[in-house]
């Protein structure tokens, strides 16, 4: 319980909003999908985010959701999505708990991951064929 409270305080202290993002892809994702849908809705149900991403990015990205990062091994996640050679957005649920967050941190350190966005409640990873500069964002909802 103490870990969860400290992690949340740390997240609030280190996080920013869409104005500190300097990636056009991430800025568009934040303004057209995340903030338009409503922050309270997204905290409770990722389904709305998935629908919004599908509506806005269907032609550019393959969109996938990982329910539990603990059941999927890191190598399995990366093999499955990196070998496809297509632009992919991964939504990873429940990264706020201790074990999930440690796996999330290991995952975003990998060189295959170009952009990661930590929203405390969930995370988004963007894998793009045209290489993006490696960026790890912490965004508050």
N, C-alpha and C positions, 0 to 999 in steps of 0.2 A: 504494500500500500504506500509506503514511504517512497519507494522507487518511482511509482506511478506519479505521485505528486511532484517529486523533484524533476522528473522528466518533463512534465507538463509546464512547470515554471521555466525550466531551461528552454523548452520549445518557444514559449511566449517571448522570452528575452532575446533569443537568437533569430526569431522569425521576422519576416518582412511581408510586404504586400506586392501587388503587381507592379508598382512603380519602381521597384529596385531590380526588376528582371530585365536583362539586356539581350534576351534571346527572342526573336520574333515569334518562333514556334510556341514557346512557353507563354509569352505574353498573350497571344491569341487564345491559347488553351485556357488561361486564367480568366480573361475577360469574357470570352464567348461561351465557355462551358461551366466553369466553377462558380464565378460570381453571379452569373445570370440565373443559375439554377436555384440559388439560395443556400446560404451556408448551413443553416439549421437542418435543411432537408438532407444535405450530403453527409452530415455527421451521423445521421440515423440510418441512411439507406444509400448504398453505393449504386444501386440500380438506376437512380436518376442520372448519375454521372455517366454511366455506361450508355444510356440512351442519348444523352446530350453529345457525348463524344462520337457516337455512331452517326448521329445526324450531321455533325459538323466536319468530321474527318474520315468518313467512310471511303472516299476515293483515294485519300492520301496514305492512310494507315490501316493496318490490321489491329483491331482492338480486342484484348483478352483480359480476363479477370482471374486472378489467383486468389482463391478463398483463404487458404491457409499456407503461409510461407514455410511452416514447420514440416508439413507433409511432403512438400516438394523440395528436393535437394537442389543446392545451388547449381551444380553441374548439369542437372536435368533441365532446370529452368533455362540456363544459357544455351545448352545444346539445341533445345527445342525451338527457341526463338531466334537465335543467331544464325543457324544454318539455313533458315528459310530465305534469307537474303531479301526480305521485304521490310518496309518501314512498319514498326510495331509500337503500339502503346500498351504497356502492361499496367493494370491497376492491381495493386496488392493490398488486400484488406488487413485490418488489425495489426498495424506495426507498432502500436503504442505499448504493448506488453514487453517485458524484459527479454524473454527468449526471442520473440519475433524481431524486436528492434536490433538485437545483436546480429541476427542473420541479415537484416536489412542493411546494416552498416557494412558487413562483409560483401554483400551483393553490390552495393554502389561503389565500392573501391575497385571493382574489376574494370579492366580497360575496355571491355566490350560495351559497358554501360556508358552512354554518352551524356544523357540528361536524367537526373533524378529529382523528384519533387516530394518532399516530406511534408504532409499535412497533419501530422500527429495521429490522426484517426486512420489514415490510409496513405499509401505512397503511389506515385506514378513514375514509371520508367519509360523513357523514350529511346528506342533503338532505330536509328535512321541509316539508310544505305549511304546517302551522301553524308559524310562525316560531319558531325557537329562538334564544336569545342566542348570538352568535358566540363559540365557544370552540375553542382549539387545545390539545389535550392531548399530552403526551409521557409514555408509559406504558412501564414496563419489564416484560419478560416473565421 
